[in-house]
Amino acid sequence: MKSMRLLRALFTTLVLAAAAACHDGGDGDRIAGDVYEALPPPASSSSSSSSSAAASQTELPLYENFGDGVFTQFDQNDTITFFSPDYKALANPDPDDPRPSLYYPTCCFFENDDPSGAITVDHQNRLGLVDDSGNAALLIGNARFTIAQRRSDLADPASGDPKRNSTPGSAGAGQSWGELDLSQDYRISFCVKDAGGAGSNFQIYVDNNTTGEANSIHGGGSSGSRIFNVPTSSLVPGERVVIDIPGETRLQAGGDPVDIKTALVGTAQSFLQFRVSSGGHVIIDDLLIEHQADAGAVSPPACTVYQPATAPAAPAAPSVLAGDGQLAVSWSAVLGATAYDVAYHDADDVGAATVVADLTETSTTLTGLSNGTTYYVWVRAKNSAGASAWSDPTTATPEAPAGCSPTTSVPPSPGNNLQWSVYDGCLAPFTPGALVVDGSTGTQFSPGGDADDFSANDDGTTRFDSRSTANGGPAAAASDTSRADYGPIVPLGSGYPKTLVLVAGIDGGAAVLDRVLEIEARLGDDDGMGNNGGDGNCGRVKLLIRDGDVRLESFDAGGSITQAVDTSGFHTYQLSVRQTGPRDATVVLYQDGVELIAATAQPGTLRSANCSENTLRIGDQGGSEYFADIDWLVWTNDDVAWGLTPAQLRGELPDGIGNLGPYALWTAEAQDLAGSGGSAPDGTLISAAADAVTFSASGGSVNSSSLRHYFVYRQVDAPFTFTARLVAVDDGGAGYTQTGSNSFRFGIAILESITPPGSGQFEDVGRFATLDYYVSDPTPTFQGSRAHKLDVGPGSSRSRSDTPAQIGDWLRIQVIDDGGVPRVIRYRSADGVNFEQLNSTLLQDANGNGYPTSWYLGLYAAPGADTLTFAFEDIEVTQP
């Protein structure tokens, strides 16, 4: 569709993230310089010491109800006590450990995470005991803690807190410093009382007090230290999560497994770490850690949903995005809320406002509003204990869309120099200037029947609606006819063969009628050459798009040719016609790039038409009822176009007429190639030209174990040089949640393959290279970055490092053949003329894969919990 249609789709689906972020919240790998990480990392080979020797065990099963009956105030002091040895201590504490507690906070508890400093834990939002109808439960939100972790003198002294971020290289081979015997099959289970948040994961690690999966004696991958990793949004309140190691992980009784571990992960001296990353929260209760052989020895109570004893706090002011007669409203989740009310009014008076009540999501769209009127919007949270106060208001003003600008000229196509005639749908077909013929002649269609059956929409499309008034349409009766004609469409007196290649973007809607649209091509002329035995008949090709099929109606003596296919919604149709005689023709029909019909009429049997008519017709002359939106329609009689498939016409259709689908130079996809970092990627292509692309994106993650992004790309053969400039990043006023984490990046990329590996493992993803940015603290500012993956298969490695690139710089990636190996050279330029080389890298290491000639290059984003819009300009691809 047109840019306006895409902007409207973006508006209606946009959810603005507003969760606060901190350094501990990201899943990213922070690598200074070109530091290479093996996939998976090898186990540590450090020697053991006395403090890592066998210690007394914290006996299993370990059951924790988080102090039911012990804690009653649910304030910061209760939380401090719970994470102290005064509540539960280690069985064999180290005398040098100032806090030998069974439950040890490894994030967000002490000021600057220094255990010798003040305790500043935010027990209400990050890590603390909460009141579940008078019983205790544990809230984890952008925080982490360990269970049964001892202090070890093998920890890196530079780590500050030896029980935090101290795992890599700090234990002897096969050793850890915990008090849990996880050397035999074990089970971890807990009740989910409440959970939520966008782009956040709940994770459990074994023998790892960092946030990196591979930082452990167990390494990374399917049998590595991270044994549990699911989005907080996938957890089900009131259900028990069961994690069997080895075995299956289920999020609720009777549910499908979300993970299967085939190997034991643990030692006789293990500890566990629980973590919830930024943007989300989880409340758990009745935690049970047991050996699988002892399952059933402890019977925790049935799980219930979190019921706070008090009404929730008031939400922050909502985010509001204005559209045509509507407002998209979103807000941050509030702990303990089970529903929300949204109020709106054209004055700052919430008492007189209209209220939309009992919303269970954190977004809604207010419709039926007056354009040009400023509205105040409030939100409040509710639960069984009552409602919060109303938030501060946010104001926004709905506005009607500006429509689109009609096409006035069309240059020849870049590859085959095809000259197109264009109807872009911005104007009704009978409006002067609605049609541009042969690239420069402004004209219009001629009406037939009721011209009012064609009407321009406000989104760059034209509606063809010939329904009778009895069926909700404008036509007085079904016998009313309406059509738009233009001719001549091939040169008069040109003889045969005659060629017409027509491509159209048609939206069949939701199957309002049995018939969608007719498009008819008559290629006869009036010079006498078309007379068939003196009867004055020439051939015509009639494409009929119906609800559920397309057909070449009465194509030849064999009758109509029909192909069943979905015609509802937006589709592209290519009708390629080559007429070799008055009533002899070959026709190929495609939908969305897929060939549906290829047929040659029997000699002399093509459906007849008057030889004086050399026209293209949209509509119907037979009195049937139709309903469709015409987004655009282009055609050419250049014989070079005959036989070109949609793939061969990619990039050949005029820019700016709307959604070109498979004909677009750029393809946009949310690609989940490997890993589980961040949330599922998503995005919308807003506009695309050869040298400029704008798109929005959310979700995803690009780190040492994940490649999940929204990618706007094209395929080229190497060698090549790819240049582009990111000129703007728009956060929609919501701010940036994912700051300081280089997992959430955006920029330009080249990929060897865009197909997910069969194994689903990062090591099997094709080689790639990026030149990009991530949002860094504290402003936030944009930090330049680059990364690449050297090879494919076990032992392949990845590198990432920062660069001096800034938003607005020209970024360039070049691929050359260096002795049968791809060499990637990356550059930046502040002026687009003088380019500084950043590095030069051979993409090959352990497995020696050769030089692929086919690459995918383009623009990508993995912004995590944020929804951002990116504008790229000065895009250029050159090949020797």
N, C-alpha and C positions, 0 to 999 in steps of 0.2 A: 504494500500500500504506500501512499505518500508519506512523507516525513511527518505530517500532522497526524495521520492515523497511527503511526508508530509512537509518536509522542503521547497520544491519548492512551494507547495500550500500556506504555510505560507508566503513565500516571495512574491508571487503574490498578496496576499490579505492584507498584512501588511500596515497599515497607521500609521505613527509615529506622535504622538501628540507632539506639540512644544509650546503650549500656556503657558504663564507664570501663576504662581499660587500665591495666598496669603492666609493668615489665614481666611479671610472672605469668601473665595470662596467655601468651602466645605459644604455639607449638613449634615455632621456627627454630632452625639451626643457626646459631650465631657463630660464624666462622670468620676469623680475621685473616685476611690474605688468602692465598690459594691453598687452603688446607684440605686435603683429600680424605674422604671417609670411605673405608671399605664397606661393601654391602654383602653380607652383614659384617659388623666389626668382629675382630677376633677376641677371644677371652683374654683377660688380663693375665700376665705372667709374673706379677710382683710376688716377692717372698712373704711368708706369713710372719706374724710377731706374737708376742705373748698375749696382747689384748684381743687377738683374733682367734685364740685357742678356744677349744670347746667350753661353752658356758652352760650354766643351768638353763633349763628350758622353762618358758611360759607354757604351762600344760595346755594341751588341746583335749577336748573342745574348749574354745574360748567364746563365751557368750557375753555380749555387751548390750544392756538396755539403756545405756547412757545416763545412769544414775536415777532411775525412777525411785521416788521416795527420798532420795538423798538431796537432790537439788530442787529448790522450790522458788527461788527468786528469778532464775533465768536471766541474770544480769551478767555483767562482765566478770564479777568475782566468781560466780559459779563456773563460767567458762575457764577462767584461769585455774581454778581448782581441778577441774576435770583433766586439764592437760598438765597436771603436776603429779609427782610421786605421792602426794597426800591422798589422791584418789586411788590410783593403781600404779605400782612401781614395777620396775624391771626385776626379774628374779635374781639376776646376778649383776648389779650395777657396777660400773667402773668408778673407783673412788675419785677420779678426776672429772667425772661428769657432774656438772652443777644441777642438772635436771634429769635424773634417771627415771623418767616417767615411762609408763607403758605406751601412752599415746603422746607423741612428740610433734609439735607443730613445726613444719619446715617452710612455712611461708606466712607472712602477714600477721605474725603474732607479736614479735618484738620490734621495737623501733629500729628501722634500717636492717631488719632481720639479724640483729646482733643479740644473742641470748644474754649478754652481759648488760644490755641496755634496758630501758623501760619497756613494760608490756603495754602495747597500744592496740591490741586486737579489736577489730570492729566486729563484735559478737552478733550484731543484728543483721549484718549484710554479707559477711565473708566467712567467718568460722566461729561457731558458737552453739551453745545449747539453746533450744527454743522450747516454748511452752505449747505442747500438743494436748490441749484440753486438760492441763494439769500434769501430764506426763512429759518426761524429757525426750527430746530427739535431737539429732545433730544436723546443723546447717553447714554445708560446704558450698562456698560461692567464690570462685576465683582464688582458691586457696588449696593447701595440701598439708597432710600430716602423715606420720609413719606410725606403725604398730610394732612394738617389740624390737626397736632398733637400739643397739648398744653403741656407745662411743668407741671409736677405734683410733689408735695412734698411727694407723696406716693412712688416715685421711690427710689430704693436702692441707698443710697449715695455712696456706694462702686463701683457703676457702672461707675463712672467718668462722663460721659455725661448722665444726667438724661433722655435724649430723645433717648438714644441708649441702647439696651440690658437691658431695665429696666422693661419689661412687667411682668414677672412672679411674682405673689403674690403682685402686686403693686396697684391694684384697688379694690374698694369695690365690693361686689357681684353684678354682672350685670352692673357694671359701667366701663367707660373708660374715657379718657381725650382728646377726640377729638372734632372737631367742625362740623362734618358731621352728618346729621340726616339720619342714615341708619336703622331706626326702622321700615321702610316700604319697600316694594319690590323696589329694585333699579337695575340700569344697569350701567356698566362701559364699555366704548368702546374707541378704539383708532386705528389710522392707523399704520400699520407696514410699515416703509419706507425701512428698511434693517434689516437682522438678519443672524446669522451664529454662527458656533462654534460647537465643539464636546464635548459631556458630560455635557453641560450647560443647565440650565433651567431658564425660565422667570416665576417669581412668584409674586403673589399679596396676601398680608395678610391684615386682618382686626383686628384692636386693638392689634397689635403685632409688636414691633420694633426690634425683634430678628430674628434669622434665624432658630429657632425651631418651628415647626408647633404647638406643644402642649402648647407653652409658652404664653397663653392668657386666658382671661376669657371664651373664646369660646372653648378652648381645641383643640384636634386634631381629626383626622378621617374625615369621609365624610362630616360632618357638622361643622368642626373645622375652625380655623382662616385662614388657607391657602385656599383661594377660587379659585386660578388660579395657575397651575403648569404644564407647557408644555415645552418640549425641544425647545431651540432656533432654532434648525434646522427644526422644524416643522412649524414655522411661515412663512407666505406667504407675501413677499413684495408686496405692492400695494393693500393689502386687509385690511378690517376693522375687528378687533377682537371684538366680542360682548359677554359680560359676564352678564347674568341675574342671580340675587340672590334674591329669588330662581328662578330656571329655567335652561336653557341650555347655554353652552358655545360653540361658533362656531368661527373658525379661519378665515373663509371667507364666503361671502354671498353664500347661497345655499349649503354650505358644511355640512357634517355630524357633529353632536355635538360630542365634545371630552370630555365633562363632563356634568353631570346633578346634580345640587344641589336641594335637596328637601326641605330644610329648610332655613329660613332667618338667616343670620349671620350678626349681627350688633346691635347697640343701637342708642339712640338719641344723643349720644355724642361720635361718633366713629371717627377713623382716618384710613388711608390706608397706607400700605408700598409696594412700588414697588422694586423688586430685580431681578438682573441677576447674576447667580452664575459664578464661574471662568470658563474660557475656551470659553466663548461666548460673543456676544454683540447683542443688539437690538437698533434700532433707531425708535422712535415713534413720532407721531405728532397728532394734533387735538384730544386731550383727552377730553372725555365727561363723566361726572358723573351725573346721573339724576335718579329721581324716575321713575319707569316703568309707572306709571300713567301719567307722563308728557312727555313720549317718543314722539318725533317729534316736540317738541317746539323749539329745536335748530337743525339746519340742517348744520352740518359741510361740508366742501367741499369734493369732491370725493378724494379717496386715490390715491396716485401715488407712484412710486418707487423712492428711494433716488437717486438724481443726484448731485454728488459733484461738486462744482464750480472749483476745481483744480484736477490735476492728483494725484493719490494715492502715498503714500510713497513707497520707495523700500522695498521689502520683506527682511527678514533675509535669510541667506544662506540656501538652501534646505537640507532636509535629504535624503540621497541616500543609498539604499541597493542593493548590487550587486547580480546577479544571473547568470544563464547560458545564455550568449549572450544578456543580458538585464539588465536594471537598473530600480528599483522602486524608483520614486522620489515623495516626499511629502513636503509641505511647510505650513506655518501658513497663515491663511487668513489675508488680509490687508483691513482695513477699507476703504470703498468707492470703492473698486475694483469690477468690473463686469466681468473681465476675466483675464487670465494670459497667458504669453508666457514662454516656457521653451526652453533653448538653450543648446546644448552640442557639444563638440569638443575634439579631442585628444591633443589639445594644449591650453595653457592659453591665448586664443584670442577670445573673445566673438564676435568680428566683423566678424570672419570667421566661426562662429559656425552654425550648423544646428538648425533651430528654429521650434518648434512645437507651433503653434499659437492658440489663442482664446480658451483656456481651461477654462471651467466654474467650474470644481472641483478643489480641492487643492491637487490632486495627479494624477500621470500618470505613465505609464510604457514605457520606451524606449526600443525597440526591434531591432533585426538585428544587434547587436553590435559585435565586435570582442573580443573573450575571450583573456585575458592576456594584453589587452590594457587599459591604464588608461585614463579615460574621465573626463573632467571638465564640471560641470553642473551649469547653472545659471537659475534664474527665475525673471520675472518682472511682475508688476501689471498694469492693464489698466482700464480705464473707458472712458466715453464720452469726458472727457477733455484731454485725452492723456495717455501716458505710463510713468511709473516710470523709474528711473535708474535701471540697472541690479543689482541683488544682488551680494554679494561676491560668488565666486564659491565653490562648494564642489566636491571633487574627489573620484572616486570609480573605481574598476577594475572588469569587469565581468570575471567569471571563470566557466569552465565546471564542472559539479558535479562529485564527486568521484565514483559514482555508489554505489554498495553495496557488502558486503563480503558474499560469498556463505556459506550456512550452512554446517558444517563438522561433527557435532555430535548432537544427540538429546537425552536427558535423558528421562526416563519414566515420564509420567505425574504425577503431585503431588497427585491427588485424587484417581484415579482408576488404577494407575501404567500401563497406556496404552503405548505401544511402537509404535511410529509412523514412517513411512517412509515419507520422505520429499523431494519435489521438490519446491524450494523457488523462482524460476523465475529469479534468478540473472544471470544465464548462459543459453545459448541455450541448449535444452534438450540432444543434442548429444555430448556435451562437457564433457570430463572426470571430475568426481566430481560434476556434476550438480545435481545428485540425491544421497540421503543418504537413504539406506535401513536398516530397523530394528535398527535405531538409530546410527549406526557406520560404515556401509559398504558404501564406496564411489563408485559410479558407474554412469551410464548414460543410457538414453533410446536408443533403436535401431531405426534407421530411416526406413521409408517406403516411396516410391515415391520420391518427391522432398524435400530433407532436407532443402533447402534454404528457404522454406516457414516458418520456425521457425527462429526468429532472436531476440537476446537479446536487449532490450532497455537500455537506460542509467539511468533508474530510479528504477531498481530492478524488472522489469517485462519482460516477453518474449512475442513477438508478433507472433501470428499465422495468416498468411495472404496468403490464397490460391486463391486469386482473379486472374483472367486472366489479362494479360497486357491490354486488351481492357477495363477492368474495373479499371485500375489503380494499379493492383497488380503485383507480380513478376512471376506468373505462365504463361507459354507460352500459355496454352489453358485451358479451363474449365475442360477438361477430365483429366488434370494432378491431381494426387493424392498425398497427403502428410499426414503422420501420425508418431507418436512417440509411440513405444511399449516397455513395460517392463514386464517381467515375470520370474519365477512364482510369483504370488501375494498371493497365499495361499499355504500351504505346500502340496507337492505332496503326493498322497496316503493317504490323511488324512481322507477320507470318508466324510460322511455328518452328520450333517449340516456343510456348509461352510459359513463363514461370511466375508463380506467386508463393512467397514464403510469408506467412502471417503468424504473429505471436501475440497472444492476448492474456491479460490477467483478469480473471473473472471470479467473483465471489457469489457462489450459489446460495449463500445464507444457510438457514436451517431447513432446507427442503420445504419452502413455503408452498410451492406448487409442484405439480408433476413435471413441468417444463421450466427450464432455466433461461436458455437463450438460443437463438439461431444466428449463425454466421454463414453467409452465402457468397461465393465468388463466381462471377460470370466473366469469362475471359474472351468472349466473342468480340468482333469489331464489325464495322459497317462498310468495309472495302470490297465486299463480294467474295473474299477468299474463304470465308467461313461457310458459304452455302453448301449444304450437303444434298447433292442431287437436285438443287434448285428449290428445296423446301424451306430455306431460310432459317434452319435450326442449328444452333451451336450448343456446346456443352456447358454445364454448370456443376459446381460442387457445393453441397449443402451440408454443413455440420450442425447437428442438433444435439444440444446439451440438455439432458433430462435428469430427473431425480433418480440417480443410481446407474446411469449409463450414458454413453455417447454413441452417436451413430452417424454414418454417411448415408443420408436418406436417399432412397431410390438411386443408388450410385450407378448401377448399370443394369443390364438385362437380368442379372442375378438378384436384383432387389437391394434392400438396405443392408448395410454391414453394421452390426451392433457389438459394443464391448461394455460389459458391466464394470463400473468403477465408481468410487465415491466422488460425487460432484458437489457435495455441500461444502461450505467454507470456501476459502480462497485457493485457487489453483491456476497454474499457467497451462495454456494450450498452444501447441504449435501445429499449424496446418500447412504442410508443404505440398504444393500442387505443381505438376508439370504436365502441360497439355501438348500433345504431339500432333493433334489433328482436331477438327471441329468437335468431334465427340469421342476423342481418345485421350485418356489421362492416367497418370499414376499419382497416387496420393499417399502420404505418410502422416499419421496423426500421433502426437505425443501429449501426455499430461504430466506435468511436473518432472520433465526430463525422461520419462519412461515411454517407450514406444508402445502404443495401444493397437494401432491398425496400420497395415501397409498393404495396399491393394492397387491393382491395375484393372481398369474397366475393360470388358471385352470390346474388341474393335467396333467402333461406331455405335456403342450403346450408352455412352455417358448421358446422364439425364439432360434433356434438351432445354434450351433457352433461346430467346430471340437474339439473333445475331447482331442486332443493333445495340444490345446492352453489353457494355464493358464496365461492370460495376462491382463494388463491394457493398453488401447489404448486412446491416445489423438489425435484427428484429424479425417481423413475421408479416406475411401477406395473407395468411390463411385464416386469421380470426381466432387462433388459440390464445390461451392466457399464459403469460410468462412473468417471472420475477427474478431479477439478478442485479448485482452491482458491477458495473464495468470500471475496472481500475485503469486499464490502459490497453491500447491496441496499436501495434506497429506492423508495417508490411513493407516489403521490397520486391521488385520484379527483377533484381539483379540475378542472372543465372548462376553466379558464383555461390549464391546462398542455397541453391538447390542441392540437396543431399547432405547439407551440414546438420549434424545432430545438435541437440541442446548443449551437449558438452563442448562441441566445436564452436558454438555461438556464445560461449561464456565470455563475458566482457565485450561482446560485440553490439549489444543493445544499448540504446541511448541512456545516459545517466540521468537521474533526477525524475524519472517518470513514475517511480513507485517501487514496490517490492518485486524484484526481478526473479526471485526464487532461484532455480538452477541455472539461470542465464546470467546471474550476477557475477561480476569479477571476483567478489569476495563472498565466501561462505562463512556463516557464523554458527558456532556450535558450543554448547556446554559440554566439555569433554572431561569425563571421569576416567582418566587413563590408568591410574594406579594409586594405591594408598587410601588412607582415611582421614588425613589431616583436614582441619576446618570442617565446613559443611558442604553439601552438594553445590557445585557451581551452577550459576544461572545468569542470564543476560538477555538483552534486547538490542538488535542492530537498529539504530535510529536513522542513520543515513550513510550512504556509501557511494563514493566516486573513485575513479582510478587513483587520485592523488589525495583524497581526504575521506576519513571515516570517523563517525561518531557512534559510540555504543555505551550502554550501561551494563554493569555487572555486579554480582554479589557472590559470596561464598567462595569455595575453593581454597587451595593451599598448595604452595610449591616449595617443598623442602627435600631433605635427603631421603625421604621415604614416600612422598606423595607427589603426584603430578595431576592436579585437578584445577581446571581453569576454564574461563570463557574465552574462546579463540576465534578471531575474525581472520580468515586465512585464504591463501590461494596456493596452487601447486605450480612449481617451476622446476626446470632442469638445471642442475649445477654444471658449470660454475656460474655464480651470480653475485651481484652486490645489491643489498637491500638497505634502503635509507628511509627513515621516517622521523617525524618530530611530534612529540606529545606536547600540545600547546595549552591544554586546560584539563583540570580534574575538578569536578563539581560534586560536593558532598550533599547538595540539596539542603544545606543549612543544618544538617544533623550532627556535624562534627565527625571525627574519626575515632572509631573504637579500637581498631587494630593499629596501635602505634608502637613503635619500637620492636616490631617482630617482622623479620625479613621473610617469613613464610608467606606473607600476604603482599604480593608484588604485582606490578603492572608495567608494561612496556612493549618491546618488540621481541619476537622469538622466531627461531627456525627449528623445525622438528623433522627428524628422519621419517617418522610415522605418526599418524594420528589415530591408529587403531589400538585399543587397549590390549595389553599382552594377555595371552591365554592363561598364564599363571596368576595374573592379577598382581604380581610383584613388581616393585619399582625397578629392580635390577634388570627386568626384561623389557622395560620401556626403551624405545629407540633413542638414539643420540639426539641431543638438543643443545641449543645455546640461546641465552637471553641477554638482553641489555635493557635495564629496567630501573624501577624505583621502588622504595617502600617508605612508609610514613614513620618518621622517627620523632622521638621526643626532643625538646619539650614544647615546641611552638604550637602545633607540630610542623616539622619541615620535611621536605622530600629528600631522601638520601639515595643517590645513584648506586646501582648495583649491577653485578653481572654474575652469571652462573652457566655451567655447562655440565653435561654428562658425557663421559669419555667413550663409553662402549656399551655393548649390550650383552647381558648374561652375567653369571656369577663372577664376583670379583671386580665388576665394573665400578667406577668411582665417579664422584661428583665433586665439583668445586664451586665455591661461591666467595666473592669478595666485593667490597665497596668500590665505587668509582667516583670521580668528581663531577659526574653528569648532573645537570640541573634541568628542571622542567623548562621547556622551550629550546633546549639543545637539539641539534640534529644527531640522531643515533644511527649507526651503520654497522651491519654485520655482513661480512664477505666470506664466501665459501669457495675454495680453490682445491684442485687435485694436487696433492703433494705426494707423489710416488705411490698412488693407489690408496691414499688415506685422505679423508677430508681435513683440510686445515681451515680453522675459523679465525678470522681476524676482525677485531672490533675497534670501532673508532667513535669519537664524539667531536662535535664542532659547535661553537657558539654562533657562527655566522653562516653556516652552510657552504662555506668556501674552503676554509682552512681546517682540515681534519687531523686530530691528534690520535695516534694509534694507542689503544689501551692495552691490548695484549694480542698474542698470536698463539693458538693452541691446536695441536693435533688431536682429533677426536678418535683416539684409539689407545687402549692400554692392554688389559689382561687377555682379551679374547681375539684381538687382531682382526676384527671385522673390516671389510674392505670399504670401497668408496661408492656410496649410493649416488646415483645421478638425480633421482627424484626427491625433492624436498618440499616441505610445507612451510611457508613463511607468512608472518602476519603480526597482528596486534593482539595482546592477551591481557587478561586481568584475573587476579585471584585475591579480591579485597577482603575475604573473610566475612565477618559479621556486618560489614558496611555495604551499602548500596551506593556506588559511585558512577558518575558519567565521565567518559574519557573522549577527548577530541584530538585526533591525529591529523596533521597536515603534511604537505611536502613529501608525500609517499612516492618513492621511485624504485623500480626494479630494473636493473640493467644486466645484460648478459653479453659476453664477448662474441 
